[in-house]
Amino acid sequence: MASDPASDAAVSCRGVVKVWAAGTARAHEALRDIDLTVRPGEFVVFLGPSGCGKSTLLYLIAGLEPASGGELLAFGEAVTGPSPERSLIFQETSLLPWLSVWQNVSFGLSLKGVSEAERRSVARAALQRVGLAEAFDKRPDELSGGMRQRVAVARALAMRPKVLLMDEPFAALDVQTRQKMQDFLLDVWRDSGASVLFVTHHIDEAVALADRVVVFTARPGRIKTIVRNDLDRPRDPFSPEAEALRRHLTELLRDEVDRAFAEQEALV
Amino acid sequence: MATFLARAAAVPQDRPRLPLGQRLALPEGLVPLLRRIGWMLVSVGCFAGLWELLWALGIADAKLLPPPHIFLGNLAEQARFFNTAQRWQIGTGMNTGPSPAMAVLITVLASTGRVLAGLALAASLSILVGVAIRYVVLFERLTLPTITLLAPVSPIAWLPVAIFMFGIGNAPAIFMVFIALFFTMVLSTIQQIDGVNRNYINVARTMGATKRQIYARVIVPAILPGLLAVLRLNLFGAWMVVLVAEATGVGYGLGQVIMLARNTFNPSLVFFTITLIGLLGFAFDLLFRLVQRRLLYWLPRDAGSSLGL
């Protein structure tokens, strides 16, 4: 079989465009000409200044928003809507507060009418995987911010996703917790075998996590460049190679932040 | 002064002063409750005391503003005017029929029942209509403009309509409570739906939820706390409306007693009934909060003082 790279890819974007409020006076272009291919099992970080459209691209890949143009494929099939295969994890807590932890984790299964016994066992396994087996019967508001995000990861894992989409999932956490969560996420990524698309504006997160870093330009969001990150895992954030990569990414980003600032000042 | 200080210093200080609750070994949680009840009694006591004082000084005329000890002092006298309609219906005179306490109770229960029926009807129908408006676009286009137009109309304006449609009895009073709450609660249901955290909905969507599942499993539970808060704010409104409806010839009830007191120039009866209504409203609010807490088990306990005394 002649292998078409697009159908082997976990996610493939060709010339993807997103215009918000298209056809109105408020129309503005969020994404322009996005070309990107993500391999199965790859860890890709989207890095860019705030408002550059990197989260928008994640929502398009999740199928929560339709693209305005271009072609968007997941495992060779056009993305037409959300799918449990592509789980999205949000920045702010998204656990349903009226459900207990295990009910949250198995929420997707309950939508399909899976029996309670099976839901409990799936939830128990997923919670064990994120190290929160003892939180099974707790309520979300009894957990810390970091624990809540781990439950959100467990909920995504319970759907056995092939792609994990993460929208600044650790942005609301303190620095120490964030570091712990990065190690935790790498463990989860390794044994789930899923591709991870991870949005952040923290260069350190890109250095610590990514196989490849996709750097975005400020509005409209375009891919400025894609930087390979071949540092050996487990990574030492203070190695000379990591420092060099950090400096490189910082310089790439600085231009964009400057440009975004200049634009905002021009608007005032 | 010096001797006073010396004596104060001589008091043995070896035992630390524990809070009163711990010294008396009261169960935890009871102390704040007792404290609130205590302050409530002080607050009401000051008000009643001032009134009594004005009466004792001859400033408050007992014929116009009888103080509490007068209008609360003679239940049997006051009770003669309660439950009058039913006595007329069964043909008993002013001084026969149920005992004074029973007569008051029958009247109180009649008004309470009307308020509860109106509240239940308004709450369930307005949630249904509000959700339907957001669920079906055509339904929104057909109904929302009319509902928005009718929402600001004072419930009092509906009173003649209630009587045209339902005559006298329970139905017009229940209708009045319903109409006073329905339109605003539909609008606030819609507002609550629009305010639901997008993440909750997006989570359900990525998990493959259908539109119906999103409404039933995410939106309705998410709007429940806000709706109950709105319902609680409207509780007092419901009581006001039911009194107006009863005062204008629904038959019997607390509103009718007030009107009777007005027509027969009986200030004692007015204040006695006002006291009853105040206590009832208070009890309703308390009960409502307990129900709210039970129903919204996932909200933190300290959100709002728990019993609000």
Boltz contact constraints between the chains, C-beta under 6 A:
constraints:
  - contact:
      token1: [A, 62]
      token2: [B, 206]
      max_distance: 6.0
  - contact:
      token1: [A, 64]
      token2: [B, 202]
      max_distance: 6.0
  - contact:
      token1: [A, 82]
      token2: [B, 205]
      max_distance: 6.0
  - contact:
      token1: [A, 82]
      token2: [B, 206]
      max_distance: 6.0
  - contact:
      token1: [A, 84]
      token2: [B, 207]
      max_distance: 6.0
  - contact:
      token1: [A, 84]
      token2: [B, 208]
      max_distance: 6.0
  - contact:
      token1: [A, 87]
      token2: [B, 206]
      max_distance: 6.0
  - contact:
      token1: [A, 88]
      token2: [B, 206]
      max_distance: 6.0
  - contact:
      token1: [A, 90]
      token2: [B, 199]
      max_distance: 6.0
  - contact:
      token1: [A, 94]
      token2: [B, 199]
      max_distance: 6.0
  - contact:
      token1: [A, 94]
      token2: [B, 203]
      max_distance: 6.0
  - contact:
      token1: [A, 97]
      token2: [B, 298]
      max_distance: 6.0
  - contact:
      token1: [A, 98]
      token2: [B, 221]
      max_distance: 6.0
  - contact:
      token1: [A, 98]
      token2: [B, 298]
      max_distance: 6.0
  - contact:
      token1: [A, 108]
      token2: [B, 207]
      max_distance: 6.0
  - contact:
      token1: [A, 111]
      token2: [B, 207]
      max_distance: 6.0
  - contact:
      token1: [A, 111]
      token2: [B, 209]
      max_distance: 6.0
  - contact:
      token1: [A, 111]
      token2: [B, 213]
      max_distance: 6.0
  - contact:
      token1: [A, 139]
      token2: [B, 298]
      max_distance: 6.0
